[in-house]
Amino acid sequence: MKIYYVYILKCSDSSYYVGMTSNLDKRIIEHNLGKFQNAYTFTRRPVELVWYQDFLEPNQAISFEKKIKKWSRAKKEAIIQDNWEVLPKLSECKNETHHRNKAFDSH
C-alpha cells in the first residue's frame, strides 16, 4: 500500500514551503541538495521538515496540500504546533466591512 505525505518545510529564511510526495525522506534530501533550480526552496536551503501528515489516497493528499498552501503563516504554525483547535478562530474574517464586524445601524 502506497502512502502519500503532505509536508511543511521551514526554510533558511524562516518562510514555509508546503509540498506532497510519496517518498518523504527522499524528497527532503532533494530539497536540501537543490535538485530543482527553479524550486522555491532552492535559494532558501537548508530546509527543515517541521510537519507532515500521511494519506492513503493520493487525491486526498493533493487536495489537502492545495488547501494548506493557501493558508496564512499563523494557520501553518498552528498545525506545526499541533494546535488544530485554533484554526476556526484564525479563519475568521477580520475586515471592518465583514458582516460580523460591522456595527448595526440603529434605525
N, C-alpha and C positions, 0 to 999 in steps of 0.2 A: 504494500500500500504506500503510495507516494504522499509525502507531506509537503505542504506549501507554507512558507513563512512570510509574514508581513513584519517588517523591522524598522526601527528608528536608529539612526546613527547620529552621534554628536560629532560634529566636525571640529577641526582645529580652530576655526573662527567662532566657535560656540553656536553655530547655526545647526539646524536639524535637517536630516535627509531621511525621507521615507521611501522604502523600496519593498520589492517582493521577489522571492526566489524559491526554488525547490532544494537548494543546497546552501544553507546559511553559512557554514564555515568557509566554503569556497568563495562565496560572494563577498564576504568581509575581507578576505585576503585580496581578492581582485580590486576592491575599493582602495585598500591601503597600498597596493602595488601600482595603482594608477593605470589599470588595464585599458580604460577608455578615456582618451584625452579630452573628449567633448563632455564628459560626465560632470555633473555638479560637484562631485566630491574630489575631482582631480586636483584642483588647486587648494583644496581645503583639508589635505591629508596632514597628519594621520587622522583616521576616524575611529570612533569607539562605539561598539554596539551597546546601546543603553536600554533597549526594549525589543521584544519580539513576541509574536503570537503565532501559533501553528494552526493550520486549517487542513482538512481532508479534501475539500472541494476547491479546485482552482478558481472557479467563478466567485466563490465567497471571498477568497483571498484578494482577488483583483478588485472586487467591489469595496472591500474594507480599505485596501491601500489607497484607492482613489478618494475615498471619503476622508481619511486622516491626512492625506497630502494637503487638503484644503483647510485643515484646522489651524487655529491660532497656535502660537507658541505656548500659551498658557494651557490649552487643552492637551497638546502633546506632552507637556511636562506633567500634567495630571495623570495621564496613563503611565508615563515612565515611573512615576512615584506610586503607582497602583492606587490612585485616588479617584476612581471612576465616579464616585457619588457626587463630585463637584462639577461634572460635565454639564448637567442641565443648567446650573447657575452660570457657568461660563458661556453657555449658548444663548443666553437671553440678550435681546437687543437692548442696547443702552442709549440709542439715539433719542434726543429730546422729542422728535416728531413721532416716535413709535407710540402706538395707541395706549400701551400700558404706562408710558412715562409722561404722557401729555395730560396736563391739568384739565379737569372737566369744566366746561362752561357753566356758569351759574344762571343761565337764562331760564 
